[in-house]
Amino acid sequence: MSAFRVAKTVALLALAASRSPVVRSAIKAAPNLLSEERKNAAFEVTKRAARKAGELTARVVPPNRYF
């Protein structure tokens, strides 16, 4: 299969799953199922990943002297 067909299939499956009432109710209920400790841990991990991504980008992309 070509990469385009794989991407198309994945997109169609995601669209079909997102319209399922079971998936929609699970997504709506997900924030209520997490404890406060888990929410804080997820927040910290997200913050750390964003920081690392910014550091990596700063190393790869040269600084622009005009902005």
DSSP file (Angstrom, degrees, kcal/mol; ACC not computed):
  #  RESIDUE AA STRUCTURE BP1 BP2  ACC     N-H-->O    O-->H-N    N-H-->O    O-->H-N    TCO  KAPPA ALPHA  PHI   PSI    X-CA   Y-CA   Z-CA
    1    1 A M              0   0    0      0, 0.0     2,-0.1     0, 0.0     0, 0.0   0.000 360.0 360.0 360.0 144.0    0.0    0.0    0.0
    2    2 A S     >  -     0   0    0      1,-0.1     4,-2.0     4,-0.0     5,-0.2  -0.373 360.0-111.8 -77.1 162.7    1.2    3.5   -0.7
    3    3 A A  H  > S+     0   0    0      1,-0.2     4,-2.5     2,-0.2     5,-0.2   0.849 117.5  56.7 -63.5 -33.6    1.6    6.0    2.1
    4    4 A F  H  > S+     0   0    0      2,-0.2     4,-2.5     1,-0.2    -1,-0.2   0.920 106.6  47.8 -64.8 -43.6   -1.3    8.0    0.8
    5    5 A R  H  > S+     0   0    0      2,-0.2     4,-2.5     1,-0.2    -1,-0.2   0.884 111.9  50.3 -65.8 -37.8   -3.7    5.0    1.0
    6    6 A V  H  X S+     0   0    0     -4,-2.0     4,-2.5     2,-0.2    -2,-0.2   0.939 112.3  46.9 -64.4 -46.0   -2.5    4.2    4.6
    7    7 A A  H  X S+     0   0    0     -4,-2.5     4,-2.4     1,-0.2    -2,-0.2   0.894 112.5  50.1 -62.6 -39.9   -3.0    7.9    5.6
    8    8 A K  H  X S+     0   0    0     -4,-2.5     4,-2.4     2,-0.2    -1,-0.2   0.918 111.2  48.7 -64.2 -43.4   -6.4    7.9    4.0
    9    9 A T  H  X S+     0   0    0     -4,-2.5     4,-2.4     2,-0.2    -2,-0.2   0.915 111.8  48.7 -63.4 -43.5   -7.4    4.7    5.8
   10   10 A V  H  X S+     0   0    0     -4,-2.5     4,-2.4     1,-0.2    -1,-0.2   0.911 111.6  50.0 -63.0 -42.5   -6.2    6.0    9.2
   11   11 A A  H  X S+     0   0    0     -4,-2.4     4,-2.3     1,-0.2    -2,-0.2   0.913 111.5  47.9 -63.9 -42.3   -8.1    9.2    8.7
   12   12 A L  H  X S+     0   0    0     -4,-2.4     4,-2.4     2,-0.2    -1,-0.2   0.890 111.8  49.6 -67.0 -38.7  -11.3    7.4    7.8
   13   13 A L  H  X S+     0   0    0     -4,-2.4     4,-2.5     2,-0.2    -1,-0.2   0.903 111.3  49.5 -65.3 -40.3  -11.0    5.1   10.7
   14   14 A A  H  X S+     0   0    0     -4,-2.4     4,-2.2     2,-0.2    -2,-0.2   0.901 111.3  49.6 -64.8 -40.3  -10.4    8.0   13.1
   15   15 A L  H  X S+     0   0    0     -4,-2.3     4,-1.0     2,-0.2    -2,-0.2   0.924 112.3  47.2 -64.0 -44.2  -13.4    9.8   11.6
   16   16 A A  H  < S+     0   0    0     -4,-2.4     3,-0.5     1,-0.2     4,-0.4   0.905 113.2  48.6 -64.7 -41.0  -15.6    6.8   12.1
   17   17 A A  H >< S+     0   0    0     -4,-2.5     3,-1.2     1,-0.2     6,-0.3   0.871 106.3  57.1 -67.3 -35.7  -14.4    6.2   15.6
   18   18 A S  H 3< S+     0   0    0     -4,-2.2    -1,-0.2     1,-0.3    -2,-0.2   0.750 104.1  53.4 -69.3 -21.0  -15.0    9.8   16.6
   19   19 A R  T 3< S+     0   0    0     -4,-1.0    -1,-0.3    -3,-0.5    -2,-0.2   0.535  83.5 108.2 -88.9  -6.5  -18.7    9.5   15.6
   20   20 A S    <>  -     0   0    0     -3,-1.2     4,-2.3    -4,-0.4     5,-0.2  -0.530  68.5-140.3 -72.3 133.5  -19.3    6.5   17.8
   21   21 A P  H  > S+     0   0    0      0, 0.0     4,-2.2     0, 0.0     5,-0.2   0.835 102.5  55.0 -62.9 -31.5  -21.4    7.4   20.9
   22   22 A V  H  > S+     0   0    0      2,-0.2     4,-2.0     1,-0.2     5,-0.1   0.931 109.6  45.3 -67.3 -44.7  -19.2    5.1   23.0
   23   23 A V  H  > S+     0   0    0     -6,-0.3     4,-2.3     2,-0.2     5,-0.2   0.910 112.6  51.7 -65.5 -42.0  -16.0    6.9   22.0
   24   24 A R  H  X S+     0   0    0     -4,-2.3     4,-2.1     1,-0.2    -2,-0.2   0.914 110.9  46.9 -62.1 -43.1  -17.7   10.3   22.5
   25   25 A S  H  X S+     0   0    0     -4,-2.2     4,-1.9     1,-0.2    -1,-0.2   0.871 111.2  52.4 -68.5 -34.8  -18.9    9.5   26.0
   26   26 A A  H  X S+     0   0    0     -4,-2.0     4,-1.2     2,-0.2    -2,-0.2   0.897 109.7  48.8 -66.0 -39.6  -15.4    8.1   26.9
   27   27 A I  H  < S+     0   0    0     -4,-2.3     3,-0.2     1,-0.2    -2,-0.2   0.900 112.2  48.5 -66.9 -40.1  -13.8   11.3   25.8
   28   28 A K  H  < S+     0   0    0     -4,-2.1     4,-0.3     1,-0.2    -1,-0.2   0.853 115.5  44.1 -67.5 -34.0  -16.2   13.4   27.8
   29   29 A A  H >X S+     0   0    0     -4,-1.9     4,-0.8     1,-0.2     3,-0.7   0.630  90.1  88.7 -86.3 -14.1  -15.7   11.3   30.9
   30   30 A A  H >X S+     0   0    0     -4,-1.2     3,-1.1     1,-0.2     4,-0.7   0.883  83.6  52.1 -57.1 -46.2  -11.9   11.0   30.7
   31   31 A P  H >4 S+     0   0    0      0, 0.0     3,-0.5     0, 0.0    -1,-0.2   0.835 108.1  53.2 -62.3 -29.1  -11.1   14.2   32.7
   32   32 A N  H <4 S+     0   0    0     -3,-0.7    -2,-0.2    -4,-0.3    -3,-0.1   0.668 101.6  60.3 -78.1 -15.5  -13.3   13.1   35.6
   33   33 A L  H << S+     0   0    0     -3,-1.1     2,-0.3    -4,-0.8    -1,-0.2   0.643  89.0  86.2 -86.3 -14.8  -11.6    9.7   35.9
   34   34 A L  S << S-     0   0    0     -4,-0.7     2,-0.1    -3,-0.5     0, 0.0  -0.655  74.9-129.5 -90.9 141.8   -8.2   11.1   36.6
   35   35 A S     >  -     0   0    0     -2,-0.3     4,-2.1     1,-0.1     5,-0.2  -0.366  28.5-107.3 -78.6 167.0   -7.1   12.0   40.1
   36   36 A E  H  > S+     0   0    0      1,-0.2     4,-2.3     2,-0.2     5,-0.2   0.859 120.5  55.0 -64.2 -35.0   -5.5   15.4   40.9
   37   37 A E  H  > S+     0   0    0      2,-0.2     4,-2.4     1,-0.2    -1,-0.2   0.911 108.1  48.1 -64.3 -42.2   -2.1   13.8   41.2
   38   38 A R  H  > S+     0   0    0      2,-0.2     4,-2.6     1,-0.2    -2,-0.2   0.890 110.4  51.8 -65.7 -39.4   -2.3   12.3   37.8
   39   39 A K  H  X S+     0   0    0     -4,-2.1     4,-2.2     2,-0.2    -2,-0.2   0.920 111.4  47.0 -63.0 -43.2   -3.5   15.6   36.3
   40   40 A N  H  X S+     0   0    0     -4,-2.3     4,-2.4     2,-0.2    -2,-0.2   0.898 111.9  50.5 -65.5 -40.0   -0.5   17.4   37.8
   41   41 A A  H  X S+     0   0    0     -4,-2.4     4,-2.3     2,-0.2    -2,-0.2   0.913 110.9  48.6 -64.4 -42.1    1.9   14.7   36.6
   42   42 A A  H  X S+     0   0    0     -4,-2.6     4,-2.2     1,-0.2    -1,-0.2   0.892 110.9  51.5 -64.3 -39.0    0.5   14.9   33.1
   43   43 A F  H  X S+     0   0    0     -4,-2.2     4,-2.4     2,-0.2    -2,-0.2   0.922 110.6  47.8 -62.8 -44.5    0.9   18.7   33.2
   44   44 A E  H  X S+     0   0    0     -4,-2.4     4,-2.5     2,-0.2    -2,-0.2   0.896 111.7  49.6 -64.5 -41.0    4.5   18.4   34.3
   45   45 A V  H  X S+     0   0    0     -4,-2.3     4,-2.4     2,-0.2    -1,-0.2   0.904 111.7  48.8 -64.8 -40.8    5.3   15.9   31.7
   46   46 A T  H  X S+     0   0    0     -4,-2.2     4,-2.3     2,-0.2    -2,-0.2   0.911 111.5  49.6 -64.9 -42.5    3.7   18.1   29.0
   47   47 A K  H  X S+     0   0    0     -4,-2.4     4,-2.2     2,-0.2    -2,-0.2   0.918 111.7  48.4 -61.4 -44.3    5.6   21.1   30.2
   48   48 A R  H  X S+     0   0    0     -4,-2.5     4,-2.5     1,-0.2    -2,-0.2   0.903 111.3  49.8 -64.4 -41.8    8.9   19.2   30.2
   49   49 A A  H  X S+     0   0    0     -4,-2.4     4,-2.4     1,-0.2    -1,-0.2   0.896 110.7  49.7 -65.3 -39.7    8.3   17.9   26.7
   50   50 A A  H  X S+     0   0    0     -4,-2.3     4,-2.2     2,-0.2    -1,-0.2   0.898 111.0  50.0 -65.2 -39.4    7.5   21.4   25.4
   51   51 A R  H  X S+     0   0    0     -4,-2.2     4,-2.3     2,-0.2    -2,-0.2   0.932 111.5  47.5 -63.3 -45.9   10.7   22.7   27.0
   52   52 A K  H  X S+     0   0    0     -4,-2.5     4,-2.6     1,-0.2    -2,-0.2   0.891 110.7  52.2 -63.3 -39.5   12.8   20.0   25.4
   53   53 A A  H  X S+     0   0    0     -4,-2.4     4,-2.4     1,-0.2    -1,-0.2   0.904 110.1  49.0 -63.6 -40.2   11.2   20.6   22.0
   54   54 A G  H  X S+     0   0    0     -4,-2.2     4,-2.2     2,-0.2    -2,-0.2   0.895 111.3  49.0 -65.0 -40.4   12.0   24.3   22.3
   55   55 A E  H  X S+     0   0    0     -4,-2.3     4,-1.5     2,-0.2    -2,-0.2   0.912 112.2  48.2 -65.5 -42.3   15.6   23.6   23.3
   56   56 A L  H  X S+     0   0    0     -4,-2.6     4,-2.1     1,-0.2    -2,-0.2   0.911 111.5  50.1 -64.0 -42.3   16.0   21.2   20.3
   57   57 A T  H  X S+     0   0    0     -4,-2.4     4,-3.0     1,-0.2    -1,-0.2   0.894 107.5  54.1 -63.2 -39.5   14.4   23.7   18.0
   58   58 A A  H  < S+     0   0    0     -4,-2.2    -1,-0.2     1,-0.2    -2,-0.2   0.834 110.5  47.2 -64.7 -31.8   16.8   26.4   19.2
   59   59 A R  H  < S+     0   0    0     -4,-1.5    -1,-0.2    -5,-0.1    -2,-0.2   0.869 118.9  39.1 -74.8 -36.7   19.7   24.1   18.5
   60   60 A V  H  < S+     0   0    0     -4,-2.1    -2,-0.2    -5,-0.1    -3,-0.2   0.910 110.0  59.2 -82.5 -44.1   18.5   23.2   15.0
   61   61 A V  S  < S-     0   0    0     -4,-3.0    -1,-0.1    -5,-0.2     3,-0.1  -0.757  85.1-129.2 -91.8 124.7   17.1   26.5   13.7
   62   62 A P        -     0   0    0      0, 0.0    -3,-0.1     0, 0.0     2,-0.1  -0.381  34.5 -95.1 -69.5 151.1   19.7   29.3   13.6
   63   63 A P        -     0   0    0      0, 0.0     2,-0.6     0, 0.0    -5,-0.0  -0.378  32.9-129.1 -67.0 143.8   18.6   32.6   15.3
   64   64 A N    >   -     0   0    0      1,-0.1     3,-0.7    -3,-0.1    -3,-0.0  -0.841  13.6-161.8 -95.9 121.9   17.1   35.2   13.1
   65   65 A R  T 3  S+     0   0    0     -2,-0.6    -1,-0.1     1,-0.2     0, 0.0   0.554  82.0  64.3 -81.9  -6.6   18.8   38.5   13.6
   66   66 A Y  T 3         0   0    0      1,-0.2    -1,-0.2     0, 0.0    -2,-0.0   0.562 360.0 360.0 -95.8  -9.0   15.9   40.5   12.0
   67   67 A F    <         0   0    0     -3,-0.7    -1,-0.2     0, 0.0    -2,-0.2   0.385 360.0 360.0-119.9 360.0   13.2   39.8   14.5
